[in-house]
Amino acid sequence: MKKYYLIENDVYFISHRIKEIDKSYFIVFNCEKNKFEVHALGQMGGTYCFTLPFDMLDARTLDYTLKTRSQNLAKLIEEIDKQNLKLTKDNFKKAVNKLEEVLL
């Protein structure tokens, strides 16, 4: 049994539309992981780019692909930093509230 199947046709034409983002992109289905993966030709160290966090190919695939492109790295890091700061503040508030409950 093959480990990967190249996705050349799909219901929403995602395998064709992803090439509008980058002509070297192609989608495979990894049978061992039961997941879709995006690969790119001409990439150093192999073709693998990322595993899609969705069970089917749809518009989310294109959005996720755009979001994870290396050209958007600075924006993505900024977004992660903002989320981490929010989580830190939320956790701090929860800890303060618990201390107040214990002390009062």
MARPA-39083 format. One record per residue (C-alpha): residue in one letter; x, y, z. Coordinates in nm, 3 decimals. Layout:
REM residues N
<rec><code>a</code><x>X</x><y>Y</y><z>Z</z></rec>
...
This chain:
REM residues 104
<rec><code>m</code><x>0.000</x><y>0.000</y><z>0.000</z></rec>
<rec><code>k</code><x>0.123</x><y>0.348</y><z>-0.084</z></rec>
<rec><code>k</code><x>0.206</x><y>0.585</y><z>0.200</z></rec>
<rec><code>y</code><x>0.104</x><y>0.898</y><z>0.005</z></rec>
<rec><code>y</code><x>-0.162</x><y>0.969</y><z>-0.254</z></rec>
<rec><code>l</code><x>-0.131</x><y>1.276</y><z>-0.473</z></rec>
<rec><code>i</code><x>-0.455</x><y>1.474</y><z>-0.472</z></rec>
<rec><code>e</code><x>-0.505</x><y>1.598</y><z>-0.826</z></rec>
<rec><code>n</code><x>-0.882</x><y>1.645</y><z>-0.821</z></rec>
<rec><code>d</code><x>-1.121</x><y>1.722</y><z>-0.538</z></rec>
<rec><code>v</code><x>-1.478</x><y>1.843</y><z>-0.496</z></rec>
<rec><code>y</code><x>-1.390</x><y>2.210</y><z>-0.432</z></rec>
<rec><code>f</code><x>-1.088</x><y>2.224</y><z>-0.669</z></rec>
<rec><code>i</code><x>-0.858</x><y>2.302</y><z>-0.375</z></rec>
<rec><code>s</code><x>-0.572</x><y>2.110</y><z>-0.536</z></rec>
<rec><code>h</code><x>-0.590</x><y>2.351</y><z>-0.831</z></rec>
<rec><code>r</code><x>-0.671</x><y>2.667</y><z>-0.635</z></rec>
<rec><code>i</code><x>-0.375</x><y>2.619</y><z>-0.400</z></rec>
<rec><code>k</code><x>-0.149</x><y>2.671</y><z>-0.702</z></rec>
<rec><code>e</code><x>-0.281</x><y>3.029</y><z>-0.721</z></rec>
<rec><code>i</code><x>-0.106</x><y>3.087</y><z>-0.389</z></rec>
<rec><code>d</code><x>0.217</x><y>2.920</y><z>-0.500</z></rec>
<rec><code>k</code><x>0.264</x><y>2.731</y><z>-0.828</z></rec>
<rec><code>s</code><x>0.496</x><y>2.479</y><z>-0.661</z></rec>
<rec><code>y</code><x>0.237</x><y>2.365</y><z>-0.403</z></rec>
<rec><code>f</code><x>0.070</x><y>2.026</y><z>-0.423</z></rec>
<rec><code>i</code><x>-0.145</x><y>1.826</y><z>-0.182</z></rec>
<rec><code>v</code><x>-0.099</x><y>1.467</y><z>-0.077</z></rec>
<rec><code>f</code><x>-0.292</x><y>1.241</y><z>0.157</z></rec>
<rec><code>n</code><x>-0.067</x><y>1.069</y><z>0.411</z></rec>
<rec><code>c</code><x>-0.223</x><y>0.725</y><z>0.465</z></rec>
<rec><code>e</code><x>-0.021</x><y>0.649</y><z>0.780</z></rec>
<rec><code>k</code><x>-0.130</x><y>0.968</y><z>0.956</z></rec>
<rec><code>n</code><x>-0.469</x><y>0.986</y><z>0.784</z></rec>
<rec><code>k</code><x>-0.406</x><y>1.356</y><z>0.715</z></rec>
<rec><code>f</code><x>-0.369</x><y>1.592</y><z>0.419</z></rec>
<rec><code>e</code><x>-0.029</x><y>1.756</y><z>0.369</z></rec>
<rec><code>v</code><x>0.086</x><y>2.047</y><z>0.159</z></rec>
<rec><code>h</code><x>0.417</x><y>2.008</y><z>-0.020</z></rec>
<rec><code>a</code><x>0.618</x><y>2.235</y><z>-0.249</z></rec>
<rec><code>l</code><x>0.854</x><y>2.145</y><z>-0.531</z></rec>
<rec><code>g</code><x>1.200</x><y>2.301</y><z>-0.527</z></rec>
<rec><code>q</code><x>1.205</x><y>2.342</y><z>-0.150</z></rec>
<rec><code>m</code><x>1.538</x><y>2.264</y><z>0.017</z></rec>
<rec><code>g</code><x>1.545</x><y>1.955</y><z>0.235</z></rec>
<rec><code>g</code><x>1.238</x><y>1.791</y><z>0.084</z></rec>
<rec><code>t</code><x>0.894</x><y>1.894</y><z>-0.034</z></rec>
<rec><code>y</code><x>0.698</x><y>1.882</y><z>0.296</z></rec>
<rec><code>c</code><x>0.554</x><y>2.218</y><z>0.409</z></rec>
<rec><code>f</code><x>0.284</x><y>2.143</y><z>0.665</z></rec>
<rec><code>t</code><x>0.004</x><y>1.911</y><z>0.769</z></rec>
<rec><code>l</code><x>-0.348</x><y>2.047</y><z>0.739</z></rec>
<rec><code>p</code><x>-0.546</x><y>2.043</y><z>1.066</z></rec>
<rec><code>f</code><x>-0.870</x><y>1.960</y><z>0.881</z></rec>
<rec><code>d</code><x>-1.024</x><y>1.627</y><z>0.782</z></rec>
<rec><code>m</code><x>-1.134</x><y>1.752</y><z>0.441</z></rec>
<rec><code>l</code><x>-1.018</x><y>1.991</y><z>0.171</z></rec>
<rec><code>d</code><x>-1.224</x><y>2.309</y><z>0.165</z></rec>
<rec><code>a</code><x>-1.182</x><y>2.689</y><z>0.182</z></rec>
<rec><code>r</code><x>-1.014</x><y>2.657</y><z>0.522</z></rec>
<rec><code>t</code><x>-0.726</x><y>2.486</y><z>0.345</z></rec>
<rec><code>l</code><x>-0.662</x><y>2.794</y><z>0.133</z></rec>
<rec><code>d</code><x>-0.695</x><y>3.029</y><z>0.432</z></rec>
<rec><code>y</code><x>-0.456</x><y>2.817</y><z>0.638</z></rec>
<rec><code>t</code><x>-0.208</x><y>2.800</y><z>0.349</z></rec>
<rec><code>l</code><x>-0.210</x><y>3.178</y><z>0.309</z></rec>
<rec><code>k</code><x>-0.170</x><y>3.230</y><z>0.682</z></rec>
<rec><code>t</code><x>0.127</x><y>2.995</y><z>0.716</z></rec>
<rec><code>r</code><x>0.329</x><y>3.124</y><z>0.420</z></rec>
<rec><code>s</code><x>0.683</x><y>3.235</y><z>0.509</z></rec>
<rec><code>q</code><x>0.602</x><y>3.582</y><z>0.373</z></rec>
<rec><code>n</code><x>0.354</x><y>3.618</y><z>0.660</z></rec>
<rec><code>l</code><x>0.599</x><y>3.504</y><z>0.927</z></rec>
<rec><code>a</code><x>0.630</x><y>3.842</y><z>1.104</z></rec>
<rec><code>k</code><x>0.252</x><y>3.882</y><z>1.120</z></rec>
<rec><code>l</code><x>0.208</x><y>3.526</y><z>1.244</z></rec>
<rec><code>i</code><x>0.469</x><y>3.573</y><z>1.519</z></rec>
<rec><code>e</code><x>0.300</x><y>3.897</y><z>1.624</z></rec>
<rec><code>e</code><x>-0.034</x><y>3.717</y><z>1.642</z></rec>
<rec><code>i</code><x>0.116</x><y>3.439</y><z>1.854</z></rec>
<rec><code>d</code><x>0.283</x><y>3.691</y><z>2.086</z></rec>
<rec><code>k</code><x>-0.048</x><y>3.876</y><z>2.136</z></rec>
<rec><code>q</code><x>-0.227</x><y>3.552</y><z>2.217</z></rec>
<rec><code>n</code><x>0.048</x><y>3.448</y><z>2.460</z></rec>
<rec><code>l</code><x>0.032</x><y>3.788</y><z>2.635</z></rec>
<rec><code>k</code><x>-0.346</x><y>3.756</y><z>2.669</z></rec>
<rec><code>l</code><x>-0.311</x><y>3.406</y><z>2.816</z></rec>
<rec><code>t</code><x>-0.047</x><y>3.527</y><z>3.060</z></rec>
<rec><code>k</code><x>-0.269</x><y>3.815</y><z>3.175</z></rec>
<rec><code>d</code><x>-0.570</x><y>3.583</y><z>3.211</z></rec>
<rec><code>n</code><x>-0.367</x><y>3.332</y><z>3.412</z></rec>
<rec><code>f</code><x>-0.232</x><y>3.610</y><z>3.635</z></rec>
<rec><code>k</code><x>-0.586</x><y>3.738</y><z>3.703</z></rec>
<rec><code>k</code><x>-0.702</x><y>3.385</y><z>3.790</z></rec>
<rec><code>a</code><x>-0.410</x><y>3.340</y><z>4.030</z></rec>
<rec><code>v</code><x>-0.483</x><y>3.676</y><z>4.200</z></rec>
<rec><code>n</code><x>-0.851</x><y>3.585</y><z>4.233</z></rec>
<rec><code>k</code><x>-0.764</x><y>3.250</y><z>4.393</z></rec>
<rec><code>l</code><x>-0.526</x><y>3.421</y><z>4.637</z></rec>
<rec><code>e</code><x>-0.793</x><y>3.673</y><z>4.730</z></rec>
<rec><code>e</code><x>-1.040</x><y>3.388</y><z>4.795</z></rec>
<rec><code>v</code><x>-0.793</x><y>3.208</y><z>5.019</z></rec>
<rec><code>l</code><x>-0.684</x><y>3.520</y><z>5.208</z></rec>
<rec><code>l</code><x>-1.032</x><y>3.666</y><z>5.258</z></rec>
